[in-house]
Amino acid sequence: MAHFWTSLADATDVAATRHFGRAAYAFADGHVEWRRLAETYDPAINRDQWNPSLAP
């Protein structure tokens, strides 16, 4: 569960090696983007798109 992750290595429940290491992310406005997990979550550079309380 994303809210328990403290590092990118903690995201072990995600099948990050499938589909060339990417997944489809659907956004509230209806668009979809094909991204790597590290593009959505990487605490080393303060990136966390899984936690709405951290949204800009």
C-alpha positions as CSV (number, residue, x, y, z in Angstrom):
1,M,0.0,0.0,0.0
2,A,1.5,3.3,-1.1
3,H,1.0,5.2,2.1
4,F,3.3,2.8,3.9
5,W,6.2,3.1,1.5
6,T,9.3,5.0,2.7
7,S,11.6,4.3,-0.2
8,L,11.2,3.1,-3.8
9,A,12.5,-0.3,-2.8
10,D,9.5,-0.7,-0.4
11,A,7.1,-0.7,-3.4
12,T,7.6,-4.5,-3.8
13,D,3.9,-5.2,-4.3
14,V,4.0,-3.5,-7.6
15,A,4.7,-5.6,-10.7
16,A,7.2,-3.0,-12.0
17,T,8.9,-5.4,-14.4
18,R,5.9,-5.9,-16.6
19,H,5.0,-3.9,-19.7
20,F,8.5,-2.5,-20.1
21,G,8.5,-1.3,-16.5
22,R,5.6,1.0,-17.0
23,A,1.9,1.2,-16.1
24,A,-1.1,3.2,-17.2
25,Y,-2.1,6.0,-14.7
26,A,-5.6,7.4,-15.1
27,F,-6.2,11.0,-13.9
28,A,-9.3,12.7,-12.6
29,D,-9.6,14.8,-15.7
30,G,-9.9,11.7,-17.8
31,H,-6.4,11.5,-19.4
32,V,-4.1,8.6,-19.1
33,E,-0.3,8.6,-19.0
34,W,2.1,5.6,-19.4
35,R,4.8,6.0,-16.6
36,R,7.4,4.2,-14.7
37,L,6.8,3.8,-10.9
38,A,9.9,6.0,-10.2
39,E,8.1,8.8,-12.1
40,T,5.3,8.7,-9.6
41,Y,7.1,7.8,-6.4
42,D,10.7,8.5,-5.3
43,P,11.2,9.9,-1.8
44,A,14.9,10.6,-2.5
45,I,13.8,13.6,-4.6
46,N,10.5,14.3,-2.7
47,R,8.2,12.9,-5.4
48,D,5.0,11.2,-4.1
49,Q,2.0,11.2,-6.4
50,W,0.3,8.5,-4.4
51,N,-0.4,10.6,-1.3
52,P,-3.0,13.4,-2.0
53,S,-2.0,15.3,1.1
54,L,1.4,16.0,-0.6
55,A,-0.1,17.4,-3.8
56,P,1.1,20.9,-4.8
